């Protein structure tokens, strides 16, 4: 996994480590198409390795994708982590929050991502 993260980070800014010495105005994130291309490449390579080393089938992968997609109740091809209900006020919050956006009560630590 570290290899994939390093691969993505080195290509996020043209020139990898050399970009650190450049002016911040020159170090812009790549267009979404480039990011999507890199993520597609990484996912394809991971799937190839998983299939070769474990024998998981394409059908099993598609079923797992559908299962994860349906976790939010909608089969729409998007991953959206489910909202978290605040234990203090009962309102729903984004799982990345550390405190409730309504009452500011602390949310469980596993909710913050």
PLY file of the C-alpha trace (Angstrom):
ply
format ascii 1.0
element vertex 113
property float x
property float y
property float z
element edge 112
property int vertex1
property int vertex2
end_header
0.00 0.00 0.00
2.87 2.39 0.77
4.13 1.83 -2.76
0.80 2.95 -4.22
0.65 6.03 -1.98
4.21 6.96 -2.93
3.39 6.41 -6.62
0.41 8.77 -6.41
2.29 11.38 -4.34
5.30 11.47 -6.69
3.02 12.14 -9.63
0.68 14.57 -7.90
3.14 17.40 -8.52
5.25 17.25 -11.69
8.86 16.43 -10.90
8.19 14.73 -7.56
10.74 15.89 -4.98
12.04 18.66 -7.24
8.67 20.39 -6.98
9.27 21.09 -3.29
11.81 23.73 -4.24
9.46 25.42 -6.72
7.30 28.38 -6.01
3.88 27.39 -4.57
2.12 28.94 -7.56
3.82 26.43 -9.85
2.96 23.41 -7.69
-0.69 22.97 -8.61
-2.60 19.72 -8.23
-3.15 17.91 -11.52
-6.50 18.06 -13.28
-9.16 15.59 -12.14
-8.71 13.54 -15.30
-5.08 12.88 -14.39
-5.99 11.96 -10.81
-8.73 9.66 -12.08
-6.29 8.05 -14.50
-3.79 7.33 -11.71
-6.49 5.95 -9.42
-7.78 3.75 -12.23
-4.25 2.49 -12.88
-3.70 1.72 -9.18
-7.07 -0.04 -8.83
-6.46 -2.09 -11.97
-3.03 -3.19 -10.73
-4.42 -4.08 -7.29
-7.27 -6.08 -8.84
-4.81 -7.91 -11.10
-2.66 -8.90 -8.11
-5.66 -9.89 -5.99
-7.08 -12.05 -8.77
-3.73 -13.73 -9.49
-2.74 -14.38 -5.88
-6.08 -15.28 -4.30
-8.24 -16.58 -7.12
-11.05 -14.10 -6.48
-13.25 -13.94 -9.57
-14.51 -10.92 -11.48
-18.05 -11.84 -10.44
-17.05 -11.85 -6.74
-15.49 -8.40 -7.15
-18.62 -7.05 -8.84
-20.79 -8.48 -6.05
-18.55 -6.87 -3.41
-18.70 -3.53 -5.24
-22.50 -3.72 -5.32
-22.62 -4.61 -1.61
-20.49 -1.59 -0.68
-22.46 0.65 -3.04
-25.74 -0.37 -1.38
-24.52 0.49 2.13
-26.00 3.97 1.77
-29.25 2.49 0.47
-28.79 3.64 -3.14
-27.23 1.66 -5.99
-25.65 4.65 -7.74
-21.99 3.74 -8.31
-20.83 6.12 -5.56
-19.30 5.49 -2.15
-20.74 7.69 0.55
-19.99 6.74 4.14
-23.21 6.59 6.15
-24.03 9.54 8.35
-23.42 9.20 12.07
-26.17 9.91 14.58
-25.05 12.17 17.44
-25.47 10.38 20.79
-26.40 13.69 22.47
-28.95 15.33 20.13
-29.81 12.52 17.70
-29.01 14.49 14.55
-27.04 13.04 11.67
-23.44 14.12 11.06
-20.73 13.43 8.52
-18.49 10.60 9.74
-15.39 12.79 9.32
-16.51 15.16 12.05
-15.11 14.92 15.56
-17.94 16.91 17.13
-21.63 17.27 16.29
-22.20 20.22 13.98
-25.46 21.02 15.81
-24.72 20.62 19.53
-20.90 20.27 19.43
-21.02 17.10 21.54
-18.05 14.80 20.92
-18.69 12.04 18.41
-17.17 8.57 18.84
-13.49 8.52 17.75
-14.08 5.79 15.17
-16.46 8.19 13.41
-13.66 10.62 12.45
-11.88 9.50 9.29
0 1
1 2
2 3
3 4
4 5
5 6
6 7
7 8
8 9
9 10
10 11
11 12
12 13
13 14
14 15
15 16
16 17
17 18
18 19
19 20
20 21
21 22
22 23
23 24
24 25
25 26
26 27
27 28
28 29
29 30
30 31
31 32
32 33
33 34
34 35
35 36
36 37
37 38
38 39
39 40
40 41
41 42
42 43
43 44
44 45
45 46
46 47
47 48
48 49
49 50
50 51
51 52
52 53
53 54
54 55
55 56
56 57
57 58
58 59
59 60
60 61
61 62
62 63
63 64
64 65
65 66
66 67
67 68
68 69
69 70
70 71
71 72
72 73
73 74
74 75
75 76
76 77
77 78
78 79
79 80
80 81
81 82
82 83
83 84
84 85
85 86
86 87
87 88
88 89
89 90
90 91
91 92
92 93
93 94
94 95
95 96
96 97
97 98
98 99
99 100
100 101
101 102
102 103
103 104
104 105
105 106
106 107
107 108
108 109
109 110
110 111
111 112
